[in-house]
């Protein structure tokens, strides 16, 4: 029998019955497609989506699943390829950076489980694909939910193997990771300011436009973003991969303004935007008296800020019609006036 590192090196994507492996949201059927997108490294939006889908289905709230160690095998290979191509390919460079952050999270998750009593892992990586552990050939959501109601969905040694062999996949590229660790800590493009149970809030001080797809979710015209991006402080929230961003500016007289706040659509209503605002309040409360935000008069946004303690302050008439080249809608509402809300720090 070949050893585990040889198995990791030689495993083919077609060797894995992805449709029979579980994730927190169902099955890993779509993993090959997302992995293929990352291997191509030619479309940053597609890569961003693939990274988010894979990260969210490999690790969820420090829990790993059947698909996790197998997904990690191929992500480590993609990481190595992206590192090599990153000098000339900005998409590859982006993929490598995002995967490095995700691998840091995964290493922490795999280390945390060692603090608890656990059985020995299955002897061989490939043992996790034994027929007795695989789920049905045909996916049926109702049948899967019924199986989850069983007391022991995964045997203890199988469950621990999800973590053990995910770590083994990381160890297969340990030299590359070690080589990047010091450089990453010294990276002037971003400084980790908060790190809580895998969620990081990072200040971005260079190459802010790499997050343009996310910025455009909050402000639909790049020309408007250019008015404040360089003079503002920018933060991104990472939970495995980037999930949300925030830009704040000093408006004078003790007023700090939220110019941009956005969360990727598939990760909204999970508290990421609220976490960013709480972080901003704590960080800037000694320097500013008021935190304000300007937004359209839309039921999709105003109630969100009001729940966080913001109150209406003033209105700038016709702001959206005077400053944007086309009509702007939010939640189906045509925006005309800018509504300002404020909160005392």
C-alpha positions as CSV (number, residue, x, y, z in Angstrom):
1,X,0.0,0.0,0.0
2,X,1.3,3.5,-0.9
3,X,1.8,5.9,2.0
4,X,-0.5,8.9,2.6
5,X,1.8,11.6,1.1
6,X,2.2,9.6,-2.1
7,X,-1.6,9.2,-2.2
8,X,-2.1,13.0,-1.8
9,X,0.4,13.6,-4.6
10,X,-1.2,11.2,-7.0
11,X,-4.9,11.5,-6.3
12,X,-6.9,12.5,-9.5
13,X,-10.0,14.6,-9.3
14,X,-11.9,11.8,-11.1
15,X,-10.9,9.3,-8.3
16,X,-13.2,11.1,-5.9
17,X,-16.9,10.5,-5.9
18,X,-17.8,14.1,-5.0
19,X,-21.5,13.6,-5.4
20,X,-21.4,11.1,-2.5
21,X,-19.4,13.3,-0.1
22,X,-21.1,15.6,2.4
23,X,-20.7,19.4,2.9
24,X,-22.5,21.7,5.4
25,X,-24.9,22.6,2.6
26,X,-25.4,19.3,0.9
27,X,-23.0,17.4,-1.4
28,X,-19.7,18.3,-3.0
29,X,-21.0,17.6,-6.5
30,X,-20.0,21.1,-7.8
31,X,-16.4,20.9,-6.4
32,X,-14.8,19.8,-9.7
33,X,-16.3,22.8,-11.6
34,X,-15.1,25.3,-9.0
35,X,-11.6,23.7,-8.9
36,X,-11.4,24.0,-12.7
37,X,-12.2,27.7,-12.5
38,X,-9.3,28.2,-10.1
39,X,-7.0,26.2,-12.2
40,X,-7.7,28.4,-15.2
41,X,-7.1,31.6,-13.2
42,X,-8.4,33.9,-16.0
43,X,-11.5,35.5,-14.5
44,X,-11.3,37.2,-11.1
45,X,-15.1,37.3,-10.5
46,X,-15.4,33.6,-11.3
47,X,-12.4,32.9,-9.1
48,X,-13.9,34.9,-6.2
49,X,-17.1,32.9,-6.5
50,X,-15.3,29.6,-6.7
51,X,-13.2,30.4,-3.7
52,X,-16.2,31.5,-1.6
53,X,-18.1,28.3,-2.5
54,X,-15.3,26.0,-1.8
55,X,-14.2,27.6,1.5
56,X,-17.8,27.7,2.8
57,X,-18.3,24.1,1.9
58,X,-15.0,22.8,3.3
59,X,-15.1,24.6,6.6
60,X,-18.2,25.9,8.5
61,X,-17.9,27.3,12.0
62,X,-14.8,25.2,12.7
63,X,-16.5,22.0,11.5
64,X,-15.1,19.9,8.6
65,X,-16.9,17.5,6.4
66,X,-16.4,14.4,4.2
67,X,-15.4,16.6,1.3
68,X,-13.0,18.7,3.3
69,X,-9.7,16.7,3.1
70,X,-10.3,15.9,-0.6
71,X,-11.0,19.5,-1.5
72,X,-7.9,20.5,0.4
73,X,-5.7,18.2,-1.7
74,X,-6.6,20.0,-4.9
75,X,-6.6,23.5,-3.4
76,X,-3.0,22.9,-2.2
77,X,-2.1,22.0,-5.8
78,X,-3.9,25.1,-7.2
79,X,-2.1,27.2,-4.6
80,X,1.3,26.0,-5.8
81,X,0.4,26.7,-9.4
82,X,-1.0,30.1,-8.5
83,X,2.2,31.1,-6.7
84,X,4.3,30.2,-9.7
85,X,2.0,32.1,-12.1
86,X,1.3,35.1,-9.8
87,X,4.2,37.2,-11.0
88,X,2.6,37.8,-14.4
89,X,-1.1,36.8,-13.7
90,X,-3.0,39.1,-11.3
91,X,-5.9,36.5,-11.0
92,X,-3.4,33.8,-10.0
93,X,-1.9,36.3,-7.5
94,X,-5.3,36.9,-6.0
95,X,-6.1,33.2,-5.8
96,X,-2.8,32.5,-4.0
97,X,-3.4,35.3,-1.5
98,X,-6.9,34.1,-0.7
99,X,-5.9,30.5,-0.4
100,X,-3.0,31.4,1.9
101,X,-5.5,33.1,4.3
102,X,-7.9,30.2,4.0
103,X,-5.1,27.7,4.8
104,X,-4.2,29.7,7.9
105,X,-7.8,29.3,9.1
106,X,-7.8,25.6,8.3
107,X,-4.5,25.1,10.1
108,X,-6.0,26.7,13.2
109,X,-9.2,24.6,12.9
110,X,-7.1,21.4,12.6
111,X,-4.9,22.4,15.6
112,X,-7.9,23.2,17.8
113,X,-9.3,19.7,17.6
114,X,-6.1,18.4,19.0
115,X,-6.9,20.0,22.3
116,X,-9.7,17.5,22.8
117,X,-9.7,13.8,23.3
118,X,-10.0,12.0,20.0
119,X,-9.5,8.5,18.5
120,X,-6.8,7.5,16.0
121,X,-7.5,8.5,12.4
122,X,-8.3,5.9,9.8
123,X,-5.0,4.4,8.8
124,X,-5.1,5.5,5.2
125,X,-6.3,8.7,3.5
126,X,-8.3,6.6,0.9
127,X,-10.1,4.8,3.7
128,X,-12.5,7.7,3.9
129,X,-13.9,6.6,0.5
130,X,-14.8,3.1,1.6
131,X,-18.4,2.2,0.5
132,X,-19.6,2.1,4.1
133,X,-18.8,5.8,4.5
134,X,-20.1,7.1,1.2
135,X,-23.6,8.6,0.9
136,X,-26.2,7.5,-1.7
137,X,-25.5,7.7,-5.4
138,X,-28.6,9.8,-5.9
139,X,-28.9,12.9,-3.9
140,X,-32.2,13.3,-2.0
141,X,-32.3,16.3,0.3
142,X,-35.1,14.8,2.5
143,X,-33.2,11.4,2.8
144,X,-30.0,13.2,3.7
145,X,-31.8,15.3,6.4
146,X,-33.3,12.1,7.9
147,X,-29.8,10.6,8.0
148,X,-28.5,13.7,9.9
149,X,-31.0,12.9,12.6
150,X,-29.2,9.7,13.5
151,X,-27.2,9.9,16.7
152,X,-23.9,9.0,15.0
153,X,-23.7,10.3,11.4
154,X,-20.0,9.8,11.2
155,X,-18.0,7.3,13.3
156,X,-15.5,9.0,15.6
157,X,-12.4,7.8,13.8
158,X,-13.9,9.0,10.4
159,X,-14.9,12.4,11.8
160,X,-11.4,12.9,13.3
161,X,-9.9,11.9,9.9
162,X,-11.6,14.9,8.2
163,X,-9.3,17.1,10.3
164,X,-6.2,14.8,10.4
165,X,-6.0,14.4,6.6
166,X,-6.9,18.0,5.9
167,X,-3.8,18.9,7.9
168,X,-1.8,16.3,6.0
169,X,-2.8,18.0,2.8
170,X,-1.5,21.3,4.2
171,X,1.7,19.6,5.3
172,X,2.3,18.5,1.6
173,X,3.0,22.2,0.8
174,X,4.7,23.1,4.1
175,X,7.8,24.5,2.4
176,X,5.8,27.0,0.3
177,X,3.7,28.0,3.3
178,X,6.7,28.5,5.5
179,X,8.4,30.6,2.8
180,X,5.5,32.9,2.6
181,X,4.7,33.3,6.3
182,X,7.3,36.0,7.2
183,X,6.6,37.9,4.0
184,X,2.9,37.9,4.6
185,X,3.3,39.2,8.1
186,X,5.4,42.1,6.8
187,X,3.0,42.7,3.8
188,X,2.4,46.5,3.5
189,X,-0.9,45.9,1.6
190,X,-2.8,44.8,4.7
191,X,-2.5,44.6,8.5
192,X,-4.6,42.2,10.5
193,X,-6.3,44.3,13.2
194,X,-8.7,41.8,14.6
195,X,-8.8,38.0,14.5
196,X,-11.6,36.2,16.3
197,X,-12.3,32.5,15.7
198,X,-11.2,32.6,12.1
199,X,-12.8,36.0,11.3
200,X,-10.2,38.6,10.4
201,X,-10.7,42.3,9.9
202,X,-7.8,43.6,7.8
203,X,-6.8,47.2,7.0
204,X,-6.0,47.6,3.3
205,X,-3.4,50.2,2.6
206,X,-2.5,49.4,-1.0
207,X,-4.1,48.0,-4.1
208,X,-7.5,48.8,-2.9
209,X,-9.0,48.4,-6.4
210,X,-8.5,44.7,-6.2
211,X,-11.7,44.7,-4.2
212,X,-13.6,46.7,-6.9
213,X,-16.3,44.0,-7.5
214,X,-17.2,44.2,-3.8
215,X,-17.0,48.0,-3.7
216,X,-19.4,48.2,-6.7
217,X,-22.0,46.4,-4.7
218,X,-22.2,49.5,-2.4
219,X,-21.6,52.2,-5.0
220,X,-22.5,51.3,-8.6
221,X,-20.3,53.9,-10.4
222,X,-16.5,53.6,-10.2
223,X,-16.1,57.3,-10.7
224,X,-18.0,57.9,-7.4
225,X,-15.8,55.3,-5.6
226,X,-12.7,57.2,-6.9
227,X,-13.8,60.3,-5.0
228,X,-13.2,58.8,-1.6
229,X,-11.3,55.5,-1.9
230,X,-7.7,56.9,-1.7
231,X,-8.4,59.3,1.2
232,X,-10.4,56.7,3.2
233,X,-9.5,53.9,5.5
234,X,-10.5,50.6,4.0
235,X,-11.1,47.3,5.8
236,X,-12.1,43.9,4.6
237,X,-13.6,41.1,6.7
238,X,-12.4,37.6,6.0
239,X,-14.1,34.5,7.2
240,X,-12.0,32.0,5.2
241,X,-12.2,34.3,2.2
242,X,-13.2,38.0,1.9
243,X,-16.9,38.4,2.7
244,X,-17.4,42.1,3.3
245,X,-15.7,45.6,3.1
246,X,-16.0,49.0,4.6
247,X,-14.5,52.4,3.8
248,X,-14.6,55.3,6.2
249,X,-13.4,58.9,5.8
250,X,-12.7,61.9,8.1
251,X,-15.2,64.6,7.3
252,X,-13.9,67.1,9.8
253,X,-15.5,68.5,13.0
254,X,-15.2,65.1,14.7
255,X,-17.4,63.3,12.1
256,X,-16.4,59.9,10.6
257,X,-18.4,58.8,7.6
258,X,-19.1,55.3,6.3
259,X,-18.6,55.8,2.5
260,X,-18.9,52.2,1.5
261,X,-20.3,49.0,3.3
262,X,-20.9,45.8,1.3
263,X,-21.2,42.1,1.8
264,X,-21.2,39.5,-0.9
265,X,-24.8,38.7,-1.7
266,X,-24.5,34.9,-0.9
267,X,-23.2,35.8,2.6
268,X,-25.6,38.5,3.6
269,X,-27.7,38.3,6.8
270,X,-24.9,36.6,8.6
271,X,-23.7,39.6,10.7
272,X,-20.6,40.5,8.7
273,X,-21.7,44.1,8.0
274,X,-22.7,44.6,11.7
275,X,-19.3,43.2,12.8
276,X,-17.5,45.7,10.6
277,X,-19.6,48.6,12.0
278,X,-19.0,47.4,15.6
279,X,-15.3,47.3,14.8
280,X,-15.3,50.8,13.3
281,X,-17.1,52.2,16.3
282,X,-14.6,50.6,18.8
283,X,-11.6,51.7,16.8
284,X,-12.5,55.3,16.1
285,X,-14.5,56.3,19.2
286,X,-11.6,58.0,20.8
287,X,-10.9,60.2,17.8
288,X,-14.4,61.0,16.6
289,X,-17.6,62.1,18.1
290,X,-20.1,61.1,15.4
291,X,-20.3,58.2,13.0
292,X,-22.5,59.0,10.0
293,X,-23.6,57.3,6.8
294,X,-25.3,58.5,3.7
295,X,-27.7,56.2,1.8
296,X,-30.7,56.2,-0.4
297,X,-34.1,56.4,1.1
298,X,-34.8,52.7,0.7
299,X,-36.5,50.2,3.0
300,X,-33.6,47.8,2.2
301,X,-31.0,49.9,4.0
302,X,-32.5,52.5,6.4
303,X,-33.9,50.0,8.9
304,X,-30.5,48.2,9.0
305,X,-28.8,51.3,10.3
306,X,-31.6,52.2,12.6
307,X,-31.4,48.9,14.3
308,X,-27.8,49.7,15.0
309,X,-28.7,52.9,16.8
310,X,-28.4,55.4,13.9
311,X,-31.0,58.2,13.6
312,X,-31.9,60.3,10.6
313,X,-29.9,63.6,10.5
314,X,-30.4,65.5,7.2
315,X,-31.0,65.1,3.5
316,X,-29.2,66.2,0.4
317,X,-31.8,66.7,-2.3
318,X,-31.3,65.1,-5.7
319,X,-27.9,63.7,-4.8
320,X,-28.3,60.6,-6.9
321,X,-29.9,62.3,-9.9
322,X,-27.2,65.0,-9.8
323,X,-24.1,62.8,-9.3
324,X,-24.8,59.6,-11.1
325,X,-24.9,59.0,-14.9
326,X,-27.9,56.7,-14.8
327,X,-30.8,55.9,-12.4
328,X,-29.8,54.1,-9.2
329,X,-32.2,51.6,-7.6
330,X,-32.1,49.9,-4.2
331,X,-34.5,47.2,-3.3
332,X,-36.7,48.2,-6.3
333,X,-36.8,51.9,-5.2
334,X,-35.5,54.6,-7.5
335,X,-33.1,56.7,-5.4
336,X,-33.2,60.5,-5.6
337,X,-32.2,62.1,-2.3
338,X,-29.3,61.1,0.0
339,X,-30.4,60.5,3.5
340,X,-27.9,60.9,6.3
341,X,-28.0,59.0,9.5
342,X,-25.8,59.6,12.5
343,X,-24.8,57.9,15.7
344,X,-22.8,59.3,18.6
345,X,-19.6,57.4,19.4
